[in-house]
């Protein structure tokens, strides 16, 4: 009986292995015959105010480099090449591409979150991202973030995104920290429309409401300067009272100097 039982168990095992192999073979055959029916692009971002990578743009890139994947066998789609292509876009932080048994090519993208749009006097617009990376502005795309203009550097070159030197007391490190503080604060995001850089020692703010120019001086100690400005906004001079002034100067220690309109 023991020997017969072992033979029965062996026979059952062989049958099970055969079923698994047959099923696996059928799955491979079905997948090899399956065609791409659609390209789905998903963006996973902290903000949805601008999409630098869209399905239409991605399809356009795919068609130009590899032809339209829709209607082609799934196994002919090189998802690693798709990921490399998408990652070549400087606004992209991460990308994952894969195909599924429903015939979909799925591309999941995490974009960099722009906190400022830089418009240098000499041309060559670019963005500063929340993670400290910078990348050239893309034609046809605009994002409603703080504008920085004046005597600032031109756009980085095409290709790999560059990271600002945000450590130490360099001007661009201080600028990044200032912009990050404004972006993270609902009050200041609603108040400040533009940062104008005359030079590294003379930075000015343009408010969203009112015609005053706000002089910061250099960016050191910007936290205290913003605190003084907020106190002014919350004082009796706020609203209609500030309309009589064309310049607010925050450069002088504990003082706020307001210049009346002529």
Sine and cosine of phi, psi and omega as CSV:
sin_phi,cos_phi,sin_psi,cos_psi,sin_omega,cos_omega
0.00,0.00,-0.65,0.76,-0.02,-1.00
-0.89,0.46,-0.67,0.74,0.00,-1.00
-0.92,0.40,-0.67,0.74,0.00,-1.00
-0.90,0.44,-0.63,0.78,0.01,-1.00
-0.89,0.46,-0.66,0.75,0.00,-1.00
-0.90,0.44,-0.63,0.78,0.02,-1.00
-0.91,0.42,-0.61,0.79,0.03,-1.00
-0.90,0.43,-0.71,0.70,0.00,-1.00
-0.88,0.47,-0.65,0.76,0.01,-1.00
-0.90,0.44,-0.66,0.75,0.00,-1.00
-0.90,0.44,-0.68,0.73,0.03,-1.00
-0.89,0.46,-0.65,0.76,0.01,-1.00
-0.89,0.46,-0.67,0.74,0.01,-1.00
-0.89,0.46,-0.68,0.73,0.00,-1.00
-0.89,0.46,-0.70,0.72,-0.01,-1.00
-0.89,0.46,-0.69,0.73,0.04,-1.00
-0.87,0.49,-0.66,0.75,0.00,-1.00
-0.89,0.45,-0.65,0.76,0.01,-1.00
-0.90,0.43,-0.69,0.72,0.00,-1.00
-0.89,0.45,-0.73,0.68,0.00,-1.00
-0.88,0.47,-0.68,0.73,0.01,-1.00
-0.89,0.45,-0.69,0.72,0.00,-1.00
-0.90,0.44,-0.65,0.76,0.02,-1.00
-0.90,0.44,-0.65,0.76,0.02,-1.00
-0.90,0.43,-0.65,0.76,0.03,-1.00
-0.91,0.41,-0.59,0.81,0.02,-1.00
-0.91,0.42,-0.70,0.71,0.03,-1.00
-0.88,0.47,-0.68,0.73,0.00,-1.00
-0.89,0.45,-0.69,0.72,0.00,-1.00
-0.90,0.44,-0.65,0.76,-0.01,-1.00
-0.93,0.36,-0.60,0.80,0.00,-1.00
-0.92,0.39,-0.43,0.90,0.00,-1.00
-1.00,-0.04,-0.23,0.97,-0.06,-1.00
-0.96,0.28,0.72,-0.70,0.00,-1.00
-0.96,-0.26,0.44,-0.90,0.05,-1.00
-0.94,0.34,0.81,-0.58,-0.03,-1.00
-0.97,-0.23,-0.41,0.91,-0.07,-1.00
-0.31,-0.95,0.45,-0.89,0.13,-0.99
-0.94,-0.34,0.84,-0.54,0.01,-1.00
-0.93,-0.37,0.79,-0.62,0.02,-1.00
-0.91,-0.40,0.84,-0.54,0.04,-1.00
-0.89,-0.45,0.76,-0.65,0.06,-1.00
-0.94,-0.35,0.77,-0.63,-0.01,-1.00
-0.91,-0.41,0.99,-0.14,-0.12,-0.99
-0.75,-0.66,0.40,-0.92,0.10,-0.99
-0.93,0.37,-0.46,0.89,-0.02,-1.00
-0.73,-0.68,0.48,-0.88,0.03,-1.00
-0.90,-0.44,0.34,0.94,-0.08,-1.00
-0.94,0.33,-0.44,0.90,0.06,-1.00
-0.52,-0.85,0.63,-0.78,0.06,-1.00
-0.90,-0.43,0.96,-0.27,0.04,-1.00
-0.96,0.27,-0.43,0.90,0.01,-1.00
-0.88,-0.48,0.90,-0.43,0.02,-1.00
-0.88,-0.47,0.24,-0.97,0.03,-1.00
-0.86,0.51,-0.69,0.72,-0.02,-1.00
-0.89,0.46,-0.67,0.74,0.00,-1.00
-0.92,0.40,-0.67,0.75,0.02,-1.00
-0.90,0.44,-0.69,0.72,0.03,-1.00
-0.88,0.47,-0.63,0.78,0.03,-1.00
-0.88,0.47,-0.68,0.73,0.04,-1.00
-0.90,0.44,-0.69,0.72,0.00,-1.00
-0.88,0.47,-0.70,0.72,-0.02,-1.00
-0.89,0.45,-0.64,0.76,-0.03,-1.00
-0.94,0.35,-0.56,0.83,-0.08,-1.00
-0.99,-0.11,-0.60,0.80,-0.13,-0.99
-0.74,-0.67,0.00,1.00,-0.10,-1.00
1.00,0.09,0.25,-0.97,-0.02,-1.00
-0.95,0.32,0.84,-0.54,-0.02,-1.00
-0.95,0.32,-0.39,0.92,-0.03,-1.00
-0.90,0.44,0.79,-0.62,-0.02,-1.00
1.00,-0.07,-0.13,0.99,0.03,-1.00
-0.99,-0.16,0.43,-0.90,0.02,-1.00
-0.85,0.52,0.63,-0.78,0.00,-1.00
-0.86,0.51,-0.61,0.79,-0.05,-1.00
-0.93,0.37,-0.24,0.97,0.02,-1.00
-1.00,0.05,-0.11,0.99,-0.03,-1.00
-1.00,-0.02,0.88,-0.48,0.01,-1.00
-1.00,0.02,0.99,-0.16,-0.08,-1.00
-0.93,0.37,-0.46,0.89,0.05,-1.00
-0.92,0.40,-0.61,0.79,0.06,-1.00
-0.92,0.39,-0.60,0.80,0.05,-1.00
-0.89,0.46,-0.72,0.70,0.02,-1.00
-0.88,0.48,-0.69,0.72,0.01,-1.00
-0.89,0.46,-0.62,0.78,0.01,-1.00
-0.90,0.44,-0.72,0.70,-0.02,-1.00
-0.93,0.38,-0.63,0.78,0.00,-1.00
-0.93,0.36,-0.26,0.97,0.07,-1.00
-0.95,0.32,-0.24,0.97,0.08,-1.00
-0.99,0.16,0.86,-0.50,-0.08,-1.00
-0.85,0.52,-0.53,0.85,0.01,-1.00
-0.94,0.33,-0.12,0.99,-0.07,-1.00
-1.00,-0.03,0.78,-0.62,0.04,-1.00
-1.00,-0.06,-0.62,0.78,-0.01,-1.00
-0.53,-0.85,0.45,-0.89,0.05,-1.00
-0.49,-0.87,0.64,-0.77,0.11,-0.99
-0.71,-0.71,0.80,-0.60,0.01,-1.00
-0.84,-0.55,0.66,-0.75,0.03,-1.00
-0.37,-0.93,0.28,-0.96,0.06,-1.00
-0.92,-0.40,0.44,-0.90,0.03,-1.00
-0.80,-0.60,0.10,-1.00,-0.09,-1.00
-0.97,0.25,-0.01,1.00,0.11,-0.99
-1.00,-0.03,0.09,1.00,0.04,-1.00
0.99,0.12,0.32,0.95,-0.05,-1.00
-0.98,-0.21,0.69,-0.72,0.24,-0.97
-1.00,-0.07,0.91,-0.40,-0.08,-1.00
-0.95,-0.32,0.78,-0.63,-0.02,-1.00
-0.84,-0.54,0.91,-0.42,0.00,-1.00
-0.97,-0.26,0.82,-0.58,-0.15,-0.99
-0.82,-0.58,0.70,-0.71,0.18,-0.98
-0.92,-0.39,0.90,-0.43,-0.05,-1.00
-1.00,-0.02,0.40,-0.92,0.13,-0.99
-0.96,0.29,0.56,-0.83,-0.06,-1.00
-0.99,-0.11,0.94,-0.33,-0.03,-1.00
-0.95,0.31,0.73,-0.68,0.05,-1.00
-0.93,-0.37,-0.23,0.97,0.02,-1.00
-0.38,-0.93,0.55,-0.83,0.04,-1.00
-0.94,-0.35,0.90,-0.43,-0.12,-0.99
-0.99,-0.16,0.80,-0.59,-0.03,-1.00
-0.85,-0.53,1.00,0.05,-0.04,-1.00
-0.91,0.41,0.43,-0.90,0.03,-1.00
-0.88,0.48,-0.55,0.83,-0.05,-1.00
-1.00,0.02,0.13,0.99,0.01,-1.00
1.00,0.04,0.12,-0.99,-0.01,-1.00
1.00,0.02,0.93,0.36,-0.07,-1.00
-0.94,0.33,0.48,-0.88,0.02,-1.00
-0.45,-0.89,0.17,-0.99,0.01,-1.00
-0.89,-0.45,0.52,-0.86,0.21,-0.98
-0.96,-0.27,0.78,-0.62,-0.02,-1.00
-0.99,-0.12,0.32,-0.95,-0.03,-1.00
-0.86,0.50,-0.52,0.85,-0.03,-1.00
-1.00,0.08,0.12,0.99,0.05,-1.00
1.00,-0.04,-0.08,1.00,0.05,-1.00
-0.99,0.13,0.45,-0.89,0.07,-1.00
-0.82,-0.57,0.51,-0.86,-0.01,-1.00
-0.46,-0.89,0.47,-0.88,-0.04,-1.00
-0.90,0.44,0.54,-0.84,0.11,-0.99
-0.91,0.41,0.60,-0.80,-0.03,-1.00
-0.99,-0.17,0.70,-0.72,0.01,-1.00
-0.84,0.54,0.72,-0.70,0.05,-1.00
1.00,0.06,0.02,1.00,0.00,-1.00
-0.86,-0.52,0.71,-0.70,0.08,-1.00
-0.66,-0.75,0.58,-0.82,-0.01,-1.00
-0.77,-0.64,0.69,-0.73,-0.08,-1.00
-0.98,0.20,0.94,0.34,0.04,-1.00
-0.86,-0.52,0.10,-0.99,0.00,-1.00
-0.84,0.54,0.66,-0.75,0.02,-1.00
-0.99,-0.17,0.71,-0.71,0.11,-0.99
-0.89,-0.45,0.81,-0.59,-0.03,-1.00
-0.69,-0.72,0.06,-1.00,0.04,-1.00
0.98,-0.22,-0.60,-0.80,-0.11,-0.99
-0.99,0.10,0.94,0.33,0.05,-1.00
-0.84,-0.55,0.30,-0.95,-0.08,-1.00
-0.90,0.43,0.40,-0.92,0.04,-1.00
-0.98,0.20,0.08,-1.00,-0.10,-0.99
-0.89,0.45,0.53,-0.85,0.15,-0.99
-0.91,0.41,0.33,-0.94,-0.01,-1.00
-0.94,0.34,0.20,-0.98,0.04,-1.00
-0.93,0.37,0.31,-0.95,0.05,-1.00
0.95,-0.31,-0.64,-0.77,-0.08,-1.00
-0.89,0.46,0.68,-0.74,0.06,-1.00
-0.90,0.44,0.50,-0.87,0.01,-1.00
-0.96,-0.29,0.44,-0.90,0.02,-1.00
-0.94,-0.35,0.74,-0.67,0.07,-1.00
-0.92,0.40,0.52,-0.85,0.15,-0.99
-0.98,0.19,1.00,-0.09,-0.13,-0.99
-1.00,-0.09,0.05,1.00,0.01,-1.00
-1.00,-0.09,0.31,-0.95,0.06,-1.00
0.95,0.30,-0.28,-0.96,-0.09,-1.00
-0.96,-0.30,0.50,0.87,0.08,-1.00
-0.93,0.37,0.41,-0.91,-0.03,-1.00
-0.87,0.50,-0.70,0.72,-0.06,-1.00
-0.96,0.29,-0.46,0.89,0.13,-0.99
-0.91,0.41,-0.69,0.72,0.04,-1.00
-0.92,0.39,-0.63,0.78,0.03,-1.00
-0.88,0.48,-0.70,0.72,0.02,-1.00
-0.87,0.49,-0.70,0.71,-0.02,-1.00
-0.91,0.41,-0.63,0.77,0.04,-1.00
-0.90,0.44,-0.74,0.67,0.00,-1.00
-0.90,0.44,-0.61,0.79,0.03,-1.00
-0.90,0.44,-0.64,0.77,0.01,-1.00
-0.91,0.42,-0.67,0.74,0.02,-1.00
-0.91,0.42,-0.70,0.72,-0.05,-1.00
-0.90,0.44,-0.56,0.83,-0.07,-1.00
-0.99,0.15,-0.14,0.99,-0.08,-1.00
-0.92,-0.38,0.89,-0.46,-0.03,-1.00
-0.85,0.53,-0.62,0.78,-0.03,-1.00
-0.89,0.45,-0.76,0.65,-0.06,-1.00
-0.96,0.29,-0.52,0.85,0.09,-1.00
-0.88,0.48,-0.57,0.82,-0.01,-1.00
-0.98,0.18,-0.31,0.95,-0.09,-1.00
-0.99,-0.15,-0.61,0.79,-0.17,-0.99
-0.97,-0.23,0.82,-0.58,0.00,-1.00
-0.99,-0.17,-0.54,0.84,-0.15,-0.99
-0.48,-0.88,0.55,-0.84,0.15,-0.99
-0.91,-0.42,0.83,-0.56,0.01,-1.00
-0.92,-0.39,0.82,-0.57,-0.05,-1.00
-0.97,-0.23,0.96,-0.29,0.11,-0.99
-0.97,0.25,-0.72,0.70,0.17,-0.99
-0.32,-0.95,-0.03,-1.00,-0.11,-0.99
-0.92,0.40,-0.28,0.96,0.00,-1.00
-0.97,-0.22,-0.07,1.00,-0.06,-1.00
-0.69,-0.72,1.00,-0.10,0.00,-1.00
-0.91,-0.41,0.70,-0.72,-0.03,-1.00
-0.83,-0.55,0.48,-0.88,0.04,-1.00
-0.92,-0.40,0.61,-0.79,0.09,-1.00
-0.92,-0.39,0.88,-0.47,-0.03,-1.00
-0.97,0.23,0.35,-0.94,0.05,-1.00
-0.96,0.29,-0.52,0.85,0.00,-1.00
-0.85,-0.52,0.75,-0.66,-0.01,-1.00
0.98,-0.17,0.27,-0.96,-0.07,-1.00
-0.95,-0.33,0.16,0.99,-0.04,-1.00
-0.96,0.29,0.51,-0.86,0.21,-0.98
-0.98,-0.21,0.75,-0.67,-0.06,-1.00
-0.96,-0.29,0.90,-0.44,-0.04,-1.00
-1.00,-0.02,0.87,-0.48,0.05,-1.00
-1.00,-0.07,-0.42,0.91,-0.21,-0.98
0.97,0.22,-0.68,-0.74,0.11,-0.99
-0.99,0.16,0.06,-1.00,-0.10,-0.99
-1.00,-0.03,-0.02,1.00,0.04,-1.00
-0.92,0.38,0.62,-0.79,0.01,-1.00
0.91,0.42,0.47,0.88,-0.05,-1.00
-0.89,0.46,-0.48,0.88,-0.01,-1.00
-0.87,0.49,-0.71,0.70,-0.01,-1.00
-0.92,0.38,-0.63,0.78,0.01,-1.00
-0.90,0.44,-0.65,0.76,0.05,-1.00
-0.92,0.38,-0.56,0.83,0.05,-1.00
-0.90,0.44,-0.67,0.74,0.05,-1.00
-0.88,0.47,-0.66,0.75,-0.02,-1.00
-0.91,0.41,-0.64,0.77,0.01,-1.00
-0.91,0.41,-0.64,0.76,0.05,-1.00
-0.87,0.50,-0.62,0.78,0.04,-1.00
-0.91,0.42,-0.69,0.72,0.01,-1.00
-0.88,0.48,-0.54,0.84,-0.05,-1.00
-1.00,0.00,0.02,1.00,0.00,-1.00
-1.00,0.04,-0.09,-1.00,0.00,-1.00
-0.93,0.37,-0.29,0.96,-0.01,-1.00
-0.99,0.16,-0.14,0.99,-0.06,-1.00
-0.91,0.41,0.29,-0.96,0.04,-1.00
0.93,0.37,-0.83,-0.56,-0.07,-1.00
-0.87,0.49,-0.53,0.85,-0.04,-1.00
-0.89,0.46,-0.57,0.82,-0.02,-1.00
-0.98,0.22,-0.26,0.97,-0.01,-1.00
-0.91,0.41,-0.30,0.95,0.03,-1.00
-0.99,0.12,0.02,1.00,-0.04,-1.00
-0.86,-0.51,0.55,-0.83,0.03,-1.00
-0.92,-0.39,-0.05,1.00,0.01,-1.00
-0.49,-0.87,0.73,-0.69,0.08,-1.00
-0.87,-0.50,0.84,-0.54,-0.12,-0.99
-0.92,-0.38,0.86,-0.52,-0.06,-1.00
-0.96,-0.28,0.23,0.97,-0.17,-0.99
-0.99,0.11,-0.17,0.98,-0.23,-0.97
-0.95,-0.31,0.98,0.19,0.12,-0.99
0.78,0.63,-0.84,-0.54,-0.04,-1.00
-1.00,0.09,-0.05,1.00,-0.06,-1.00
-1.00,-0.01,0.44,-0.90,0.22,-0.98
-0.85,-0.53,0.89,-0.46,-0.06,-1.00
-0.97,-0.22,0.86,-0.51,0.00,-1.00
-0.94,-0.34,0.77,-0.63,-0.01,-1.00
-0.98,-0.22,0.81,-0.58,-0.01,-1.00
-0.95,0.32,0.48,-0.88,0.09,-1.00
-0.92,0.40,0.59,-0.81,0.03,-1.00
-0.99,0.10,0.00,0.00,0.00,0.00
